[in-house]
Amino acid sequence: MAVNGIFSYTQPLIPIFNGEKYEFWSIKMKTLFKFQDVWELVEKGVVDPATDEVRLKEIKKKDNKALFSIQQAIHETMFSQIAAASTFKKAWEILQKEYQGTNCWKESSAMIVNQSVVGKNPLP
């Protein structure tokens, strides 16, 4: 949207994770964090011993911004899972460890059970 020749944008809505469809949520969040230029904090973490004090302060500020975003992106009933995480990377890893792949496994298991009930062999 252009206003007097100046482009502006609004902050995108943050998708809320409620414990289901982690893979979809994590893809959206990863894209959002890349857009916000904070994704490298998951890959590298915060502390680099060679980082000067000013740069370290900037990195910690970005980390807090990302940590706040991920705290806002999960349902309040799940907040306790990441409440103790002091970095964005730690919060992301907690959710990843808990939920990555769980929905696919549940759906695959349900499909196998359903096919077994109707008498079809679910495995090739």
Backbone torsions as a table, in degrees:
resi	resn	phi	psi	omega
1	MET	NA	130.6	-178.9
2	ALA	-105.7	132.3	176.0
3	VAL	-122.9	113.6	-177.5
4	ASN	52.2	41.1	178.0
5	GLY	79.0	1.1	-179.9
6	ILE	-108.3	128.3	179.5
7	PHE	-83.4	139.5	175.9
8	SER	-134.5	159.8	175.9
9	TYR	-139.1	158.9	175.9
10	THR	-102.6	154.4	178.1
11	GLN	-62.6	129.1	179.1
12	PRO	-64.8	150.1	176.1
13	LEU	-67.8	139.4	179.6
14	ILE	-87.6	125.0	177.0
15	PRO	-67.7	137.2	-177.9
16	ILE	-97.2	126.2	178.3
17	PHE	-91.2	126.1	-178.0
18	ASN	-114.3	14.1	179.5
19	GLY	102.2	-5.0	-180.0
20	GLU	-121.2	149.5	177.5
21	LYS	56.2	51.3	-179.6
22	TYR	-56.9	-41.4	-176.2
23	GLU	-58.7	-44.6	179.4
24	PHE	-65.3	-46.1	-179.7
25	TRP	-60.8	-45.1	-176.2
26	SER	-66.2	-34.4	176.6
27	ILE	-64.0	-45.8	179.1
28	LYS	-62.4	-43.1	-178.6
29	MET	-68.3	-39.8	178.8
30	LYS	-61.1	-41.9	177.3
31	THR	-63.4	-43.7	178.1
32	LEU	-61.1	-44.4	-178.7
33	PHE	-68.5	-32.4	173.9
34	LYS	-67.1	-41.6	177.3
35	PHE	-60.1	-39.3	179.7
36	GLN	-81.2	-1.4	178.4
37	ASP	62.3	40.8	177.6
38	VAL	-125.1	-1.8	-176.0
39	TRP	-61.2	-32.3	-179.1
40	GLU	-60.0	-18.9	177.6
41	LEU	-69.1	-27.7	174.2
42	VAL	-73.8	-39.5	-177.1
43	GLU	-74.4	-38.7	-173.7
44	LYS	-109.4	-24.1	-174.3
45	GLY	84.5	-172.5	-173.8
46	VAL	-93.7	-48.2	-167.0
47	VAL	-92.7	124.5	172.2
48	ASP	-125.7	116.9	-174.1
49	PRO	-57.0	-25.4	-178.2
50	ALA	-84.8	-4.5	-177.2
51	THR	-74.9	132.7	177.8
52	ASP	-73.3	166.6	-173.0
53	GLU	-61.6	-40.8	-179.4
54	VAL	-66.1	-45.6	179.5
55	ARG	-64.7	-39.8	179.1
56	LEU	-62.6	-38.7	177.6
57	LYS	-63.4	-41.3	177.2
58	GLU	-63.2	-42.9	-179.9
59	ILE	-63.9	-43.2	179.5
60	LYS	-64.9	-35.9	177.0
61	LYS	-64.5	-43.7	177.1
62	LYS	-63.5	-38.9	179.3
63	ASP	-63.6	-42.7	178.1
64	ASN	-64.7	-37.4	176.2
65	LYS	-61.3	-45.9	-179.6
66	ALA	-68.9	-39.2	178.1
67	LEU	-62.4	-42.9	176.9
68	PHE	-60.5	-43.0	179.8
69	SER	-61.2	-43.5	-178.7
70	ILE	-70.8	-32.9	175.6
71	GLN	-64.2	-36.3	178.9
72	GLN	-75.3	-19.2	-173.4
73	ALA	-93.8	5.7	175.7
74	ILE	-121.0	149.5	-178.9
75	HIS	-62.9	146.1	-176.1
76	GLU	-59.4	-25.8	178.9
77	THR	-72.1	-13.6	-179.4
78	MET	-106.3	-5.2	-173.7
79	PHE	-56.3	-36.1	-177.2
80	SER	-59.8	-23.9	180.0
81	GLN	-65.3	-31.1	-178.2
82	ILE	-116.4	4.4	-175.3
83	ALA	-57.1	-35.1	-177.5
84	ALA	-85.0	-8.0	-179.5
85	ALA	-67.6	126.6	-178.3
86	SER	-97.2	-6.4	177.4
87	THR	-134.3	157.7	175.7
88	PHE	-58.5	-45.6	-179.3
89	LYS	-57.6	-44.8	-179.1
90	LYS	-64.7	-43.5	179.2
91	ALA	-62.5	-43.7	179.9
92	TRP	-62.4	-44.9	-178.4
93	GLU	-64.7	-36.4	177.9
94	ILE	-61.3	-48.9	-179.6
95	LEU	-66.5	-40.9	-179.8
96	GLN	-61.6	-45.6	-179.4
97	LYS	-63.1	-40.0	-176.4
98	GLU	-75.3	-37.4	-167.5
99	TYR	-117.8	-17.3	-176.2
100	GLN	-63.4	124.9	177.7
101	GLY	85.2	-9.6	-175.4
102	THR	-68.0	-39.3	-178.9
103	ASN	-67.7	-41.0	178.5
104	CYS	-61.4	-41.9	179.6
105	TRP	-64.5	-43.6	179.3
106	LYS	-62.6	-44.3	180.0
107	GLU	-66.0	-42.2	178.4
108	SER	-64.1	-42.0	178.8
109	SER	-63.4	-42.2	179.2
110	ALA	-64.0	-39.7	179.2
111	MET	-64.2	-42.9	179.9
112	ILE	-63.5	-44.3	179.1
113	VAL	-62.3	-46.1	-179.8
114	ASN	-61.3	-42.0	180.0
115	GLN	-69.5	-33.4	177.7
116	SER	-66.5	-37.2	-179.0
117	VAL	-65.5	-39.5	-178.9
118	VAL	-86.3	1.4	173.0
119	GLY	89.4	13.3	177.8
120	LYS	-95.9	144.4	176.4
121	ASN	-79.1	115.3	-176.2
122	PRO	-73.9	-17.9	-178.0
123	LEU	-106.1	142.9	-179.1
124	PRO	-67.1	NA	NA
